[in-house]
Amino acid sequence: MTTLVLGSASPARLATLRTAGLDPLVLVSGVDESQLDALAPADLAQGLADLKCAAVARRPEVPADALVLGCDSVLELDGEALGKPGTPEVATRRWQAMRGRTGVLHTGHSLLDVATGETARGCGSTSVTFADLDDGEIAAYVATGEPLQVAGAFTLDGFGGAFVTGIEGDPHNVVGVSLPLLRQLVRRLGHAWPSLWAPR
């Protein structure tokens, strides 16, 4: 069995991987996300994923045979990269702009094989269509606190699921890690996907 290290604090990413049979070791990268800007949304997502992967791979507690995964997501709307809103005011403005429209959720993936030093990377992109929320629904959703710390100010697997009317592409990518893309990256590094499954 190959050890997967997840360099992310996202409970949604961890839950997605566990549901798929993996049980990663979680080590949060602590990367300052503000150090990258002026990049196209997909490039920003990939750049941040690369930074997180590299930061975690340097940690002494990473096993010598591990695969280290860094991920980062941003929502693209009108060519602009929308990360975590951080405040209720920003989340409210985001939803006022997003409602009734379609954006593209980009998730960068960077996977490093510690034993060989090789990295495989790729960005998944999924179109997301949002319901036309009224102001009361936006206020109620923002008040839950859920949209404040997630890319694009929404989740597919929480309160926000009711406000997503359509997905084109991999839904796991919207949650924060594309399982089909990750499988491709694992195979590119010479590992078998089932070797990551936790013992049953």
N, C-alpha and C positions, 0 to 999 in steps of 0.2 A: 504494500500500500504506500502510495506517495503522499507526503504531507502537503496540504494546501494551506498557505498562510494568507489570510484576508487582511489587507491593509486598509481597513475602513471601519468607522464607528457605526455604519448604517445597520440598524436592526432589520430593515427590509432586505438588504443584500444577504445578510446572514441567514434569514429565514428562507429566502429563495434557494440558496445553496443547500441548506439542510433538507428542504423538501425534495431536492433532486438527489439525495443520498449522500451528500458530502458533509463532513463535520470539520470545518476549517478552524485552525488556530487564529484567533483575532488579535492583531497588533495594530493599534491606531497610529497613523503616520505622523500626525501633528504638523503637517505641511501648511505653511501660510499660503492660502489660495489666492491672496491678492498680488502675489509676485508675478503672475502672468496676466497680461491684459493686452488689448489691441490685437487680439487674434480672432479669426473667424470662429463661430460657435463650435463646430466639430473639432477644429484644431485646439481650441481651449480645453475642451473635454479630454482630448487625448493627451495634451501637454500636462494637465493636472494629474491624470492617471499615471503617466510616466514618472512624475515627481514623487507621487505617493509610493509607487512600487519601489523606486530607488531608495527612498528614505527608510522604508521598512526593511528592505533587504540588508541594510547596513547594521541592523540591530543584532546584538550578540546572542539573543535568545532564539534566533531563527535557525531551525535545524539545517544541517549541511546538505540534506537531500530534498529540501523543500522547493515547491513552486510558490512564488510570492505574487499575489494578485493585487494590483492597484486599479481602482475604478473611479471615474468621476462623471457626473451627469450635468448637462445644461440644456435648457429649453431654448430653442431658436424661434423667435417671433419677429417678423419684419426685419430679418437679418441680424437681429440683436441677440446676444447671449444672455439668458436670464438664469442666474444661479439661485442661491437661497435668499429670500427677501429680507430675513432678519428682523423686520419690524412689522407690526400690523398695518401701518400706513402704506408701506411699500407693497405688502401682500394684497391689500385692497386695490391699489392702483393697477397691479398686475392683472388681477381678475377682471377689473373693469375693461382692460385692454384685450384679454384673452377670450372672454365669454362669446359664445357663438362662432368661434373661429378655430382654425387648425394651426397647430405649431408642430415643430419637429424636435423630439427629445433625442439628444445625442449622448451616448455613454461611451467614453473611452475606456479601453481595457489594456493593461500592460502586465504581462506575465513573464516573470524572470525565473529561470532554472538556476538555482543557487550553485548546484554542482558543476555546471558547465559555463555559467556566466552568460548564457544565451537568453535573449529576450524575444518574445513574440507579442505583437501589438495589433490592435484593430479597434475601430470605432463603429458601434452599432447605431443606426438611426431609425426611429420609428415615428410615424405621423400620428398625432393625437388631436382629436376633434373634441372641443369643449361645449358643454350645454350653454344655453343662453340664460345664465343666472340673473335673477333680479337682485337689486341692491340688498334686500333683506337676507337673501341666501348667502351672498358674499360676506356680509357682516357676521352672520351666524357661523359660517365656515372659518373665517379668520379668527373668530373668538374661541374656536376649539384649540388654537395654537398649532394645529397640525401643519398648515402651509408655511410657517415661518422658517423652518429649518430644512426644507426639502427643495431640490432644484425645480424651478418653474412654479413654485408655490402650490403644488398639488401632489397627491398620491393616487395611485391606481388601486392600492390594496388597503385603503383606509376610508375615512369620511369622504375623501375626494372622489372615490370610485363612482359615486352616483352622478358626478358632474362631468364624466367622460363619456361621450356618446359614440365614439368610434376610435378604433386603433388600426393602423395599417403597418404591418411589420411585426416584430417579436414583442409581445407584451412584457416578457421578463426584462427586456431592455429598459422599459419605462420604469420598472421597479428598481432598477439599478445595476443589474448584471444580466447580460444576454447569455443564456445557457448554450444555445447552438454556436454562438461565436466563441465562447470560452472553450467549448469542446474542440473547435478547430485549432485554437491556439495551443491547447494541451497536446494535440496530435502533432502540430508543427514542431514542437520541442521534443518529439520522439516518445511521448508517454501515451498510454492507453487511458481513455476516459474512465472505464470501470476501475482502474487502479486507484482512482480518487475516492471511490465509494467507501464509506465507513463500514467496518465489520458489522454484520447483521446478527 
